[in-house]
Every structure is written in C-alpha cells, then in structure tokens.
C-alpha cells in the first residue's frame, strides 16, 4: 500500500479551560452573603463568587501543520452588558451583528503570540491591531502565515489580518469580510492567498426593520397525507421586511486575495451556506440559498442550489437543486431526500462525495439500504459512482488515501454505530467492519482516528511511517473512570496496540502524535489541584517537556476534595456522581452541610450502558461560575452531574417511564448523600440548566426530596414542543400521555418547595422559549407556591454579560441560603 508523505499535524486548538475561575486566597474568609432585593438593577453576589467571575481565563493553543509551533491566544474577561446589548438582528435562525456583518458573538481572543514546541519559548507578535478581538484563526498549509479574523464592533470593522511567522509581524490584508455564515476566509491549497467572503459593494443603505407593511404575513398548507415533524425554532423570519434584511446582511461576494493584496471576485454575490475550494484548488463547491423563504424553519432548511464553479466563477456542474424542507418524517433518523452532506473528498484532487437516502428519508419505512454514498470526480461529466450502501445513516468519512478511508454510519433509534475500512479507489475490495457497537457503550469505544495536515492543508488520516497503521485516541472509559489513551491500529489485522494510557492520580489526554512512529505525544495533564497544562512526552524514555505553566486559579479552593462515587438505584441500575467537598471539610468531624445537587438527565437504550462509570476522579476541580461549583466557596457540598438515566430497553420508549426513573435516581442520590454523612434531607437543593431545569421542576413537582430548586432556561410545558424534544422522537399526537405526564406545568399545584426560575429574555435555543419560564412561574404563583422569576435582558440560552453572570450568582446564592441554609464563618451550619 502506498500513501503520500504528509505534513504531520492538524491545526489543533487545545483549550486549557473555559468557564473557570478564581477566588483570591482571602475571599472565603471575607465572603458575605448578598441581600436579595425586590428592586430592579443588577445585583452582586458575595466577594467569593465575584472573584470567580472576574478571574483571568487560561489561554488556548493552536498547533501548526508541522507540529513545531503554536499560536497562543489569550482569553479576555467577560464582556459587559453594554457590549452584549449592542444591536442584534434575529433572522432565519441567525443572530447577526449589523454593524460588522458578523454573527453576534462576545468572546474573542485578546492577545496572540508564537510558541515553540521544541523548547516552549514564546515570541511576541508586532503590528497587531489595537483592541485586538480575534474571532477565528488558521495556519497557512505551508506554515509561513497565520490568518485571523479581527472584529471591531465599535468601528464596525470586520477584517482579515496576516501574521508573518518568520518575522512575527502582523498586518491587515483585507477589510469588509462577511462572517454571518462562515469564518470569512479559507487558505488556498498552495498558500498563495485566501478565498474570502466579502460584503458586496454598491448595495446602498440597509432596508429598514420597521418599514411600513405592504400587507399581512401569510402562510399556507394543504393536505398531503404525510406527518412532518417541525421543531420549535427561534429567531425565524416573520415578514417581508425580515426577508429583505436577511438578504442584505447575509449576501457575500466570493473572492480570492493574494498575499500581496490583489483581489479577484468570483461569480455573483449570493447567500452561501457552503463555499469551499477543492483540494487541488481548481474548483469551488457552492451551496447557494434560493427563495422561497420560510417562516417556520431556519436558513439551513431553505431551498438551495449546489454547484461547482471554476476558479474564475464559471459554472461547471450542478450537483442538486434542493427544495424548501419544512419538517421531516417522524424520528431522529429522518433526513431530507436528495444529496446531503456534499463535500470534497479530502485525499483526491477534485472529487465530490455525498449521501442520498434510499428510504425516502423516512426511518419508519422498511428498507435494507438506508443511505447510498456517491462520488463524482472532475470533470463531473460521468455518472456518480456508488462508494457504499449502508443499512443506517451516513455519518462521515475520515479520508486517508486511495486504499484506506474510514466510513461511519449510525442509527439513532437504537443508538448503534458502525465503522468500516474501505478502499475508495478500489470498490472491488470488500469493506472491512472495524467497529459494530452501541454508541452509548463507552467502555468499548475504540477511539477516534487522529488526522494530520497534508501539504495542501487537507485533513487526512495520520499513518505510521510505513503506512501500515493509523493512530486512535479515546477517553478510555472504564469502571475506574476515564483514562484516556492513544493506540496504534494495524490496518491489515485490525489489531490495536496501546502506546500510552493515563494512569492513577492524574488525567492525561493525548492531543496529537508528533512523529510518524508514535514515539512523541503532545499531551494535556491535569490533577484535582492542577489545571490542564501542555507537555511533550517521549514514550521511549518517559521524559517530558512542559510547554505551558498555568497555576491553580483559585488558591483558596485548592483544597477541594473530589470523589467519584458509585451507588445503586432501586431497580439495580448503577449510578455515578462527582462529590465535591469544600476545603477543610470533614464530614465525621463537622457533620452534614447544605448540599447542591446539579444534574442533566440522559436517555439510554440499555441499563448496561446507563450503568457505566462516567468522568474521572483525577480531573481538575475547576471552580466554574456556570455550574454548581461556585457554592464550594460558601462552604457547601456539591453533588455534580449525578447520573439521571432514562432507560428504554428494546422497543420500549425511555420517556414513557420518565418520572418514575427520574425520581428513583434522585432518591438514590439523596440516600447516598445521607449515607456518607455530608448532607441531610431538608438541607439539599436541586438545580440545572435547560433540560436540567426541566428535571428540577419535575423533581419538585413529584417529590419532597429537596428544600429548594434552581431552574435556569428550561421548558416546562411539552405541548409547546409538540414535534419532539431532546431524544423524544414521537410527536405530541402520538404520545399525548407521555407529553402531559412529563410536563411539570401540569403538576404546578404539587410544587410545595421554593423554586427559582432564571431565563434569558432572548433565548435562542429550540424549545426553551422565555414564555416557558414566565408561564411556569405564573402557575406556581397563582397556585400559592413560593417562586421567583428572573429574566435577564439581552441574554440568550447561555448568559454572556458579566453583569448577568454576577446577578445569576447573586440570585442563586441568596435563594439557597434563604431556603436551604448557609455555612457560617468557621464552618458551622446556619439558617
């Protein structure tokens, strides 16, 4: 077997941490509870929780194609509400910043430097723009340059910048990018320039959002005899004025710019959902949105024409003209008919690959072949060739060369997945089945193949030096917890040899194989008291070279103790949870403390999979402002992510017994808290975000296990999500009893313990409309319960502004201390 010699590594982004961070050493002793006010205005939590929000965040690394350099990017503090409240358009499922022609985002990189992988040395980059705000970055295939997208919302600038790596110097290459529907740039395969998405010139002023109506908004439907599932989407078009604004802000002019700044436009402006060069750079694959638009689905379901153009923008080939898709057949395995997942074959000069449903896209139709995978090579004048016929849905290919590619298929209904080894240039070679397993069986997950960057920047399988093997990286789930690994996988024998696995006392994640023999690894190492840092490990000698030195961001919480605990549900299902104990706390000596249980239910098709251990006891105890860990700073015990499995064996639907299983899991968790002596009934709160908020309301409606609840950005009335939610495949009319029984809104009269509702006023998540919290609160209030509703201005499903996060913590802290209890200074429990 022959294969091309490849450059070694992907442009891998290594995130050291995300929503963490720190409390000064004296903050615990100085912390005082915040008073809850009924008046308007943003509130502050106690000093200990403020410090977590305002702590610096760890930088990230983006590895170069050759693997010998990285760009280190700094992460700024949270944006202010003044930034988050900037003008924002909500059109066709998109959030758009109209001044910058970009997607609405508020988190950017605020510093860049170059780091050597050989010795960890760092070089400053000169010439960077003032008030740097990096939305994305990408290495050139030859590694001589780094491109990045800089967005200045105050000036209304959306710019492409280049960093000359050898000189460590930056300069602006082009302004006027449009990044509403993409990054705005793609490197040419020969690194001579970039493909751009530009704002078209000569368009005039934007159409007014409040234009005088020219008539009513009208929608039609007619009898079809088919049931179509239409999910509950947010931010949809609702008028002709919306459609005109959508056109204005999403249209782009494709263009190619050289490194010297010479610009050449390609074809006509349009709304491009897809825009990508072929691996040889000769062709452009475009997916262009067409009218008519829709008021019930977002832009990715609008009509589109998929075409191939040449580098000058001339038409070459039409792949498909796809109609508007307003709903699919019932079931999570339903897909649209016609070509889908159209892309370039990464290991060939210019070959298209796509899937087409053979069952009408309807999983309820009996069919031995569900999907066909087809290919068509340039000059695109032959009939498509069939690469594979699958018994379930196509889930992508990891390309290597003409003799080796890995094809994945999956079927959601059964949670089953398969991986095949195929020879794309030799269809007569029978596919080899490498993996045939439940996607929920974490213990037997073979791992994910590592990819590397070819000379043209394409992402291909990383082969061993002799081409006989590839490398797999996985979580290494086991009864002892996650122990990540890297394997060498022999292609001829389909046998894996373990090269490295994380051991006791630490959590080590292999990030990349730095040489073709698998002798050197790039790894991230963390322990409960040490955040993730990046090292180069030599497997032959066991020696390591440290590249980053990120200290514990919360010295006062360095003593947090974490246990990965196991306990059983009444029906025998084994459950896992992360028990976090505040610094200096000893249950035997100090007695039980107030406890916050924070969870998110999940659906499973087998008790065996649901019983598997999740997580690792050796991961860093990251004090996050987003989860429950912040309450550790107030001396509380935290039970984080306890298993809440909802199981449906065989043909049984998990949600038909949702309440019974949810209650059983909660009872088991509370019993374990009491058995360990860290908490007691009457002093335990429950909380969660999104589906975790739905869980919280249900547990308060159906049990008296908890003293209070915190429900953030949830949905509580399932008749408002009638065509499915989470993993539920049936619509309301097929499973009315289930929808009604699962809705805590229908049992609001039974909520006897205090519940706090928090929701973003501009929630953009499917199904969690703000009205869900408003109506649930009104029900609890009207029925005589104890509740509080907090609506955060300008916030979506995840809250972004510093003021919003601080207020969320203030509400949480005060609610818990008022209705559950608090830990006084010195460790005593109080009320």
C-alpha positions in Angstrom: 0.0 0.0 0.0 1.4 3.4 -1.0 0.5 6.7 0.6 1.6 10.3 0.2 4.1 11.6 2.6 2.2 14.0 4.8 2.9 17.0 7.0 2.4 15.8 10.4 -0.3 17.6 12.4 -3.6 19.3 12.3 -4.3 22.9 13.2 -5.4 21.6 16.6 -6.9 24.0 19.1 -6.1 23.0 22.7 -8.3 24.6 25.3 -6.8 24.7 28.7 -10.0 25.7 30.4 -13.3 27.5 29.7 -15.8 28.7 32.2 -13.5 28.6 35.2 -12.1 30.6 37.6 -10.6 32.1 40.5 -11.1 33.3 44.1 -8.3 35.2 45.9 -6.8 33.5 48.9 -8.7 35.6 51.5 -12.0 35.6 49.7 -13.5 32.7 51.6 -13.0 34.3 54.9 -14.2 37.7 53.7 -17.3 36.4 51.9 -20.6 37.7 53.0 -24.0 36.8 51.6 -25.6 39.3 49.3 -29.0 40.7 50.2 -31.8 39.8 47.8 -33.7 42.8 46.6 -37.1 43.1 45.0 -35.9 46.3 43.3 -34.7 46.5 39.8 -31.0 46.7 38.9 -28.2 44.2 38.7 -27.1 42.7 42.0 -23.7 41.5 43.1 -23.1 38.2 44.9 -20.6 37.9 47.8 -17.0 38.6 47.2 -16.1 35.0 46.9 -18.4 34.5 44.0 -17.5 37.8 42.4 -13.9 36.7 42.3 -14.7 33.5 40.4 -16.4 35.5 37.7 -13.6 38.1 37.4 -10.7 35.7 37.4 -8.4 35.6 34.4 -9.1 32.7 32.0 -6.4 30.3 30.6 -5.1 30.8 27.0 -5.5 28.4 24.2 -3.0 26.9 21.7 -3.5 26.3 18.0 -0.9 23.9 16.7 0.8 24.5 13.4 0.6 22.0 10.5 4.2 20.7 11.1 3.6 20.5 14.8 6.7 22.5 15.8 4.9 25.8 16.5 1.7 27.0 18.1 -0.2 30.3 18.3 -1.1 31.1 21.9 -4.3 33.1 22.2 -5.4 34.9 25.3 -8.9 35.0 26.6 -10.4 38.3 27.9 -12.7 38.8 30.9 -16.4 38.6 30.4 -18.0 41.3 28.2 -20.1 44.0 29.9 -23.8 44.2 29.4 -23.2 47.4 27.3 -21.4 45.1 24.8 -23.9 42.3 24.9 -26.8 44.8 24.5 -25.4 46.1 21.2 -27.8 46.0 18.2 -28.6 42.5 17.1 -30.8 41.1 14.3 -32.6 37.8 14.7 -33.3 36.4 11.2 -33.9 32.9 9.9 -32.4 31.3 13.0 -29.4 33.5 12.9 -28.1 36.2 15.4 -26.4 39.0 13.3 -24.4 42.0 14.4 -25.5 44.5 11.7 -22.5 46.9 12.1 -19.9 44.3 11.5 -21.8 41.8 9.2 -20.9 39.0 11.5 -22.6 36.5 13.7 -23.3 38.0 17.2 -20.5 37.0 19.4 -19.0 38.5 22.5 -16.0 36.3 23.3 -12.8 37.0 21.3 -9.1 36.4 21.7 -7.4 39.5 23.0 -3.7 38.5 22.6 -1.6 36.4 20.2 2.0 35.1 20.5 4.0 32.3 18.9 5.2 29.4 21.0 7.9 26.9 20.1 7.0 23.3 20.7 10.7 22.4 20.9 11.6 24.4 23.9 8.4 26.3 25.0 9.9 29.7 24.2 7.4 32.5 23.3 7.7 35.3 20.7 5.6 38.4 20.7 3.9 39.4 17.5 4.3 43.0 16.5 1.8 45.1 14.4 -1.4 43.7 15.9 -4.5 45.9 15.8 -5.4 47.9 18.8 -8.1 46.4 21.0 -7.5 43.0 19.4 -10.6 40.9 19.0 -9.8 37.5 17.3 -12.9 35.7 16.1 -11.0 32.8 14.3 -7.6 32.0 13.1 -6.0 29.5 10.7 -2.5 28.4 9.7 -1.5 28.5 6.0 -0.7 25.0 4.7 3.0 25.8 4.4 3.0 27.3 7.9 4.5 30.6 6.8 1.5 32.6 7.8 -1.4 32.7 10.3 -4.6 34.3 9.1 -7.0 35.7 11.7 -10.4 37.5 11.7 -10.4 40.7 13.7 -13.8 42.3 14.6 -14.0 45.8 15.9 -17.7 46.3 16.8 -17.3 50.0 17.8 -15.7 50.9 14.4 -17.9 48.4 12.5 -14.8 46.7 11.1 -14.6 43.0 10.0 -11.1 42.4 8.8 -8.6 39.7 7.7 -5.1 40.0 9.1 -2.0 38.0 8.4 0.9 37.1 10.7 4.3 36.5 9.0 5.5 33.7 11.2 9.3 34.1 10.5 9.1 37.8 11.2 6.5 37.5 13.9 4.8 40.6 12.4 1.1 41.2 11.6 -0.6 43.4 9.0 -4.1 43.9 7.7 -4.8 42.2 4.4 -8.5 43.0 3.7 -11.5 44.7 5.3 -15.2 44.2 4.6 -15.5 40.5 5.4 -18.9 39.0 6.0 -18.8 36.3 8.6 -22.5 35.8 9.3 -22.5 32.3 7.8 -18.8 31.3 8.0 -15.3 32.2 9.0 -15.0 34.5 6.0 -11.8 33.0 4.7 -10.1 29.8 3.6 -6.5 29.3 2.6 -5.7 28.3 -0.9 -4.0 24.8 -1.1 -0.7 26.3 -2.3 -0.7 29.0 0.4 -0.6 31.8 -2.2 -3.7 33.5 -1.0 -7.1 33.0 0.5 -10.7 32.5 -0.6 -12.9 35.3 1.0 -16.5 36.0 1.8 -16.8 39.8 1.2 -19.6 42.3 1.8 -20.9 43.1 -1.8 -20.2 46.6 -2.9 -22.8 49.1 -4.1 -25.7 47.8 -2.2 -26.8 51.1 -0.6 -28.3 51.5 2.9 -29.8 48.6 4.7 -33.6 48.1 4.4 -35.5 49.4 7.5 -36.6 46.9 10.1 -39.7 48.9 10.8 -40.8 49.5 7.2 -44.4 50.3 6.6 -46.1 46.9 6.0 -47.3 46.3 2.4 -49.7 43.6 3.5 -50.2 40.8 6.0 -47.8 37.9 6.5 -49.5 34.8 5.1 -48.6 31.1 5.4 -50.3 28.2 3.6 -50.5 24.5 3.9 -52.6 21.9 2.1 -53.5 18.2 2.7 -50.6 15.9 1.9 -51.4 12.8 3.9 -48.0 13.0 5.5 -46.9 13.8 9.0 -44.0 16.1 9.1 -42.1 17.0 12.3 -41.4 20.7 12.6 -39.3 21.6 15.7 -39.9 24.8 17.6 -37.2 27.1 16.3 -36.4 30.6 17.5 -35.4 33.8 15.6 -37.4 33.0 12.4 -38.4 35.3 9.6 -41.8 36.8 10.2 -42.4 39.3 7.4 -41.2 40.6 4.1 -39.2 43.3 5.9 -37.4 40.5 7.7 -36.7 38.7 4.4 -35.2 41.9 2.9 -32.9 42.4 5.9 -31.9 38.8 5.8 -30.9 39.2 2.1 -28.9 42.4 2.9 -26.9 41.0 5.8 -26.2 37.5 4.5 -25.2 38.1 0.9 -21.5 37.7 0.2 -19.2 38.2 -2.8 -16.8 35.3 -3.2 -13.2 36.5 -4.0 -9.6 35.4 -3.9 -6.9 37.6 -2.5 -3.2 37.0 -2.9 -0.7 37.6 -0.2 0.2 40.8 -1.9 -3.3 42.1 -1.7 -4.5 41.6 -5.3 -8.3 40.8 -5.2 -10.3 38.8 -7.8 -14.0 38.4 -7.4 -15.6 35.0 -8.3 -19.0 34.7 -9.7 -22.0 36.7 -8.5 -23.0 37.7 -4.9 -25.3 35.3 -3.1 -26.2 33.7 0.2 -23.8 30.9 0.6 -24.3 28.2 3.2 -21.3 26.4 1.7 -18.3 27.8 -0.1 -15.2 25.6 -0.3 -12.2 25.0 -2.7 -11.4 21.6 -4.0 -8.1 20.1 -2.6 -6.3 20.9 -5.8 -7.7 24.5 -5.8 -9.2 24.3 -9.3 -12.9 24.3 -8.3 -15.3 25.9 -5.9 -18.2 23.9 -4.3 -21.0 26.3 -3.6 -24.4 25.9 -1.7 -26.4 29.0 -2.6 -29.7 29.8 -0.8 -32.8 30.4 -3.0 -36.3 31.7 -2.4 -39.0 31.0 -1.3 -38.0 31.5 2.3 -39.9 30.1 5.3 -41.5 31.4 8.5 -41.3 28.1 10.3 -37.7 26.8 9.7 -34.3 28.4 9.8 -32.0 29.1 6.9 -30.4 25.7 6.8 -33.7 24.3 5.6 -34.3 26.9 2.9 -34.1 25.9 -0.8 -30.6 25.8 -2.2 -28.7 25.0 -5.4 -25.4 23.1 -5.0 -23.0 23.8 -7.9 -19.4 23.5 -8.9 -17.7 26.6 -10.3 -14.2 27.0 -11.7 -11.7 29.5 -10.1 -13.0 32.3 -12.3 -16.6 31.7 -11.2 -17.8 30.0 -14.3 -20.5 27.3 -14.0 -19.1 23.8 -14.3 -21.6 21.3 -12.8 -24.9 21.3 -10.9 -25.0 18.7 -8.1 -28.6 19.3 -6.9 -31.4 21.8 -6.6 -32.9 21.2 -3.2 -36.4 22.4 -2.2 -37.5 24.0 1.0 -37.7 21.5 3.8 -40.5 22.4 6.2 -40.4 19.4 8.5 -39.2 15.8 8.2 -40.8 12.4 8.8 -41.2 11.4 12.4 -38.0 10.2 14.1 -34.5 11.4 14.8 -33.2 9.3 11.9 -35.3 11.2 9.4 -33.4 13.1 6.7 -34.3 15.2 3.7 -34.3 13.5 0.3 -31.7 14.3 -2.4 -27.9 14.9 -2.0 -26.8 15.8 1.6 -23.5 16.3 3.3 -22.0 17.2 0.0 -18.2 17.8 0.3 -14.9 17.3 -1.4 -13.0 14.0 -1.0 -10.0 15.2 1.1 -7.5 12.8 -0.4 -8.3 13.4 -4.1 -7.7 16.4 -6.3 -11.4 17.2 -7.1 -13.9 14.5 -6.3 -17.3 15.2 -4.8 -18.8 12.9 -2.2 -22.4 12.9 -0.8 -25.1 10.7 0.7 -28.6 10.1 -0.6 -31.4 8.5 1.4 -32.8 5.3 -0.2 -35.8 5.1 2.0 -37.4 8.4 1.2 -35.6 9.8 4.3 -38.2 8.1 6.5 -36.9 5.8 9.2 -40.4 4.3 9.6 -40.2 2.8 6.1 -38.7 -0.7 6.0 -35.5 -0.7 3.9 -32.4 -2.9 3.8 -30.4 0.1 2.4 -31.0 3.4 4.1 -28.3 5.5 2.5 -26.1 5.4 -0.5 -22.7 7.2 -0.6 -21.8 8.5 -4.0 -18.8 10.1 -5.6 -18.2 12.1 -8.8 -14.7 13.2 -9.9 -13.8 16.1 -12.1 -14.6 17.0 -14.9 -18.0 15.9 -13.5 -19.4 14.6 -16.8 -19.8 11.0 -15.8 -22.5 9.2 -13.8 -21.8 9.2 -10.0 -20.1 6.1 -8.6 -21.5 4.2 -5.6 -18.9 4.2 -2.8 -21.1 2.4 -0.2 -24.6 1.3 0.5 -25.5 1.5 4.2 -28.1 -0.1 6.5 -28.3 3.1 8.6 -27.4 6.8 8.1 -24.1 8.0 6.7 -22.1 9.8 9.4 -19.0 10.9 7.5 -15.6 9.6 6.3 -12.1 10.1 7.6 -10.0 10.1 4.4 -6.5 8.7 4.1 -5.6 7.7 0.6 -7.0 5.6 -2.3 -6.5 2.4 -0.3 -7.7 3.4 3.1 -10.6 5.5 4.4 -12.8 5.1 7.5 -16.6 5.3 6.9 -19.0 5.8 9.8 -22.7 5.1 9.9 -25.2 5.3 12.8 -28.8 4.7 13.7 -30.1 7.0 16.5 -33.2 4.9 17.3 -31.1 2.0 18.6 -28.0 4.2 19.4 -26.0 1.9 17.2 -22.9 2.8 15.2 -20.5 1.1 12.7 -17.1 1.9 11.4 -15.9 0.5 8.1 -12.5 0.4 6.4 -12.9 1.0 2.7 -10.6 1.4 -0.3 -12.1 4.4 -2.2 -10.1 3.8 -5.4 -10.8 0.1 -5.4 -14.5 -0.6 -5.0 -14.0 -4.3 -5.7 -12.2 -4.6 -2.3 -14.8 -5.6 0.3 -15.3 -3.2 3.2 -13.9 -4.4 6.5 -16.1 -3.9 9.6 -13.9 -2.4 12.3 -16.5 -1.4 14.9 -20.1 -2.6 15.5 -21.3 -1.3 18.8 -23.7 0.8 20.8 -22.7 4.4 20.6 -23.6 4.6 24.3 -21.1 1.8 25.3 -18.3 4.0 26.4 -16.2 1.0 27.8 -15.8 -0.4 24.3 -15.2 2.8 22.3 -12.2 2.1 20.1 -11.3 5.8 19.9 -11.2 8.4 17.2 -8.7 8.4 14.4 -6.1 11.1 14.5 -5.9 13.4 11.5 -2.9 15.3 10.1 -2.4 18.2 7.7 -1.4 17.3 4.1 0.8 19.8 2.1 -2.4 21.3 0.7 -4.0 21.8 4.1 -6.5 18.9 3.8 -7.2 16.9 6.9 -6.2 13.2 6.4 -5.6 10.1 8.5 -2.3 10.1 10.2 -0.4 7.0 9.1 2.6 5.3 10.7 5.9 5.8 8.9 5.5 2.5 6.9 1.8 3.2 6.1 0.6 0.1 7.8 -1.1 1.7 10.8 -3.1 4.7 12.0 -3.5 6.2 15.5 -6.6 6.3 17.6 -7.3 8.5 20.7 -10.1 7.8 23.1 -11.5 8.6 26.5 -10.6 5.1 27.9 -13.8 4.8 29.9 -13.7 2.0 32.5 -15.0 1.1 35.9 -12.1 3.1 37.3 -13.2 6.2 35.4 -11.9 7.8 32.2 -8.3 7.0 31.4 -7.5 8.5 28.0 -5.3 6.5 25.6 -3.6 6.5 22.3 -3.4 3.3 20.2 -1.5 2.2 17.1 -4.1 0.5 15.0 -2.8 -2.1 12.4 -4.9 -1.8 9.2 -4.3 -5.4 7.9 -5.0 -7.2 11.2 -7.4 -4.6 12.7 -5.5 -5.0 16.0 -4.7 -2.1 18.3 -1.5 -1.8 20.4 -1.7 0.6 23.3 1.1 3.2 23.1 0.1 5.3 26.2 -2.7 5.5 28.7 -3.4 7.9 31.6 -2.6 6.4 35.0 -3.6 6.8 38.6 -3.7 10.2 40.3 -3.8 12.3 37.1 -5.8 12.8 34.0 -3.7 12.9 30.8 -5.3 13.5 27.4 -3.2 12.7 24.3 -3.8 15.6 21.9 -1.5 14.7 19.0 1.1 12.2 17.8 4.2 14.3 16.9 6.0 11.8 14.8 5.1 9.0 12.3 6.4 6.3 14.6 4.2 7.3 17.6 7.2 8.0 19.8 6.3 11.5 20.9 3.0 12.8 22.1 1.5 16.2 22.8 -0.5 15.7 26.0 -2.6 17.8 28.4 -2.1 16.8 32.0 -4.3 17.8 35.0 -4.9 16.7 38.5 -7.6 17.7 41.0 -5.4 20.6 42.3 -3.7 21.5 39.0 -5.3 22.8 35.8 -4.5 21.4 32.4 -1.0 22.1 31.1 0.5 21.0 27.8 3.6 18.7 27.7 5.6 16.9 25.0 6.2 13.3 26.1 8.8 10.9 24.8 7.4 7.4 25.0 10.8 5.7 24.6 12.4 7.5 27.6 9.3 8.6 29.6 10.8 12.1 29.7 8.6 15.2 29.3 8.9 18.8 28.3 6.4 21.3 29.7 5.1 23.9 27.3 2.6 25.8 29.5 2.6 26.7 33.2 -0.9 27.5 34.2 -1.2 27.7 38.0 -4.2 26.9 40.1 -6.5 29.9 39.5 -8.2 29.5 42.9 -5.6 29.2 45.7 -8.4 29.3 48.3 -10.1 26.3 46.8 -7.0 24.2 46.1 -8.1 22.0 49.0 -11.4 21.0 47.4 -11.7 17.2 47.5 -13.3 15.2 44.8 -14.6 11.7 44.9 -16.1 9.7 42.0 -18.8 7.9 43.8 -21.0 4.9 42.8 -24.4 3.9 44.2 -27.4 1.9 43.0 -30.9 2.9 42.0 -33.7 0.8 43.4 -34.0 -1.1 40.1 -30.3 -2.1 40.3 -29.0 0.5 37.8 -25.6 1.6 38.9 -25.2 5.4 39.1 -22.1 7.7 39.1 -21.6 11.2 40.6 -18.9 13.6 41.4 -18.9 14.5 45.1 -17.1 17.8 45.8 -16.2 18.7 49.4 -15.1 22.3 50.3 -11.6 22.9 51.7 -11.0 21.7 55.2 -14.4 20.0 55.5 -14.5 16.7 57.4 -18.0 15.1 57.5 -17.2 13.0 60.6 -16.0 16.0 62.5 -18.1 18.8 61.0 -21.3 17.0 60.3 -23.6 17.4 57.3 -23.6 20.6 55.3 -26.0 22.1 52.9 -25.8 20.3 49.5 -26.4 21.5 46.0 -27.2 18.7 43.5 -26.8 19.7 39.9 -27.7 17.3 37.0 -28.9 16.8 33.4 -30.8 13.7 32.5 -29.9 11.4 29.6 -31.7 8.8 27.6 -30.3 5.2 27.2 -31.3 2.1 25.3 -29.8 -0.3 27.9 -29.3 -0.5 31.6 -25.8 -1.8 31.0 -24.8 1.4 29.1 -26.6 3.6 31.7 -24.7 1.9 34.5 -21.2 2.7 33.1 -18.9 5.0 35.0 -18.6 8.5 33.6 -15.9 11.1 34.2 -12.6 10.9 36.1 -11.7 11.4 39.8 -8.4 13.0 38.6 -9.7 15.9 36.6 -9.0 19.4 37.8 -11.5 20.8 40.3 -12.4 23.7 38.1 -14.5 26.3 40.1 -16.9 27.4 37.4 -19.4 30.2 37.6 -21.7 28.3 35.2 -22.2 25.1 37.2 -22.7 24.4 40.9 -19.0 24.6 41.9 -19.2 28.2 42.9 -21.1 27.2 46.1 -18.0 25.4 47.3 -16.7 28.9 48.0 -19.5 29.3 50.5 -18.7 26.0 52.3 -21.4 23.9 50.6 -21.1 20.3 49.5 -21.8 19.8 45.8 -23.0 16.7 44.1 -22.2 17.4 40.4 -23.5 15.5 37.4 -25.1 12.6 39.2 -26.4 10.0 36.7 -30.1 10.6 35.9 -30.6 7.9 33.2 -33.9 7.4 31.5 -33.8 3.9 30.0 -35.9 2.3 27.3 -34.8 -1.3 26.6 -35.6 -2.8 23.2 -38.8 -1.4 21.8 -39.7 0.5 25.0 -39.6 4.3 24.8 -37.5 5.8 27.6 -39.8 8.7 28.3 -42.9 6.6 29.0 -41.4 6.0 32.4 -39.5 9.3 32.7 -41.0 10.4 36.0 -40.6 7.1 37.8 -37.0 6.7 36.7 -36.1 10.4 37.4 -37.5 10.1 40.9 -35.7 6.8 41.5 -32.4 8.3 40.5 -32.9 11.3 42.7 -33.9 9.1 45.7 -30.8 7.1 45.3 -28.6 10.3 45.2 -30.2 11.7 48.3 -29.8 8.4 50.1 -26.2 8.3 49.2 -25.6 11.9 50.4 -27.2 10.9 53.7 -25.3 7.6 54.0 -22.0 9.5 53.6 -23.0 12.0 56.2 -22.3 15.0 54.1 -25.9 16.2 53.9 -29.4 15.5 55.1 -32.9 15.8 53.9 -34.3 19.3 54.3 -30.9 20.8 53.5 -30.4 19.6 49.9 -31.2 21.8 46.9 -31.5 20.6 43.3 -30.8 22.6 40.1 -30.0 22.5 36.5 -29.8 24.4 33.2 -32.0 23.8 30.1 -33.1 20.1 30.3 -31.7 20.1 33.8 -34.2 22.9 34.7 -37.0 20.7 33.3 -35.7 17.9 35.6 -35.6 20.3 38.6 -39.2 21.4 38.2 -40.3 17.8 37.8 -38.5 16.6 40.9 -40.1 19.4 43.0 -43.5 18.5 41.5 -43.2 14.8 42.2 -41.1 14.6 45.4 -40.4 16.4 48.6 -36.7 15.3 48.5 -35.4 18.8 48.1 -35.7 22.0 50.1 -35.5 24.3 47.1 -34.7 24.3 43.4 -33.0 26.4 40.8 -34.3 26.1 37.2 -32.4 28.0 34.5 -33.6 28.5 30.9 -35.8 25.4 30.9 -39.0 24.2 29.2 -41.9 23.1 31.4 -44.9 22.6 29.1 -44.2 19.9 26.4 -47.3 20.8 24.4 -45.3 23.9 23.3 -42.7 21.5 21.8 -45.2 19.2 20.1 -42.9 17.7 17.5 -40.3 16.3 19.8 -37.7 17.4 22.3 -34.3 16.1 23.4 -34.2 12.5 22.2 -38.0 12.1 22.1 -38.9 11.0 18.6 -42.7 10.8 18.8 -44.9 13.9 18.4 -47.5 15.0 20.8 -50.4 13.4 19.0 -48.6 10.0 19.0 -47.7 10.1 22.7 -50.1 12.6 24.4 -50.0 10.8 27.8 -46.2 11.0 27.9 -46.0 14.6 26.9 -48.6 15.5 29.5 -47.1 13.4 32.3 -43.6 14.8 31.6 -44.7 18.4 31.8 -44.2 19.9 35.3 -46.6 22.7 34.3 -49.4 20.2 34.6 -48.4 19.5 38.2 -47.6 23.0 39.3 -50.0 22.7 42.2 -47.8 20.0 43.6 -44.7 22.1 43.8 -44.6 22.8 47.5 -40.9 23.8 47.8 -39.4 27.1 46.6 -38.2 27.2 43.0 -36.2 30.0 41.4 -36.6 30.5 37.6 -33.9 32.3 35.7 -34.1 32.8 31.9 -32.5 34.9 29.2 -35.1 37.2 27.6 -33.6 36.5 24.2 -33.3 32.7 24.5 -32.3 31.3 21.1 -32.5 27.6 21.9 -35.1 25.4 20.2 -38.0 24.8 22.6 -36.8 26.9 25.6 -38.9 30.0 24.7 -38.8 32.6 27.5 -42.5 32.2 27.8 -41.9 28.7 29.3 -40.4 30.2 32.5 -42.9 33.1 32.5 -45.9 30.7 32.4 -44.4 28.2 34.8 -43.8 31.0 37.3 -47.3 32.3 36.9 -48.7 28.8 37.5 -46.7 28.4 40.7 -47.6 31.9 41.9 -51.3 31.5 41.1 -51.5 28.2 42.9 -50.0 29.6 46.1 -46.4 28.3 45.7 -43.1 30.0 46.6 -41.2 31.1 43.5 -39.1 33.9 41.9 -38.7 34.7 38.2 -35.6 36.5 36.9 -35.5 37.5 33.3 -32.0 38.6 32.1 -32.1 41.3 29.4 -30.3 40.7 26.1 -29.3 37.2 27.1 -29.8 34.0 25.1 -29.7 30.4 26.2 -26.2 30.8 27.7 -25.7 34.0 29.6 -22.8 36.2 28.4 -22.5 39.5 30.1 -20.5 40.0 33.3 -23.5 41.7 35.0 -25.8 38.9 34.0 -23.5 36.2 35.4 -22.9 38.1 38.6 -26.7 38.6 39.0 -27.3 35.0 38.3 -24.9 34.0 41.1 -26.4 36.6 43.5 -29.9 35.2 42.9 -28.6 31.6 43.3 -26.6 32.4 46.5 -29.4 34.3 48.2 -32.1 31.8 47.2 -30.1 28.8 48.5 -29.1 30.5 51.8 -32.7 31.7 52.4 -34.4 28.5 51.7 -31.8 25.8 52.5 -29.2 27.2 54.8 -25.7 28.6 54.9 -22.4 27.8 56.4 -21.3 30.5 58.8 -17.6 31.5 59.1 -15.8 28.8 61.0 -17.8 26.1 59.2 -20.9 26.0 61.3 -24.3 25.5 59.6 -26.8 28.3 59.8 -30.1 29.3 58.5 
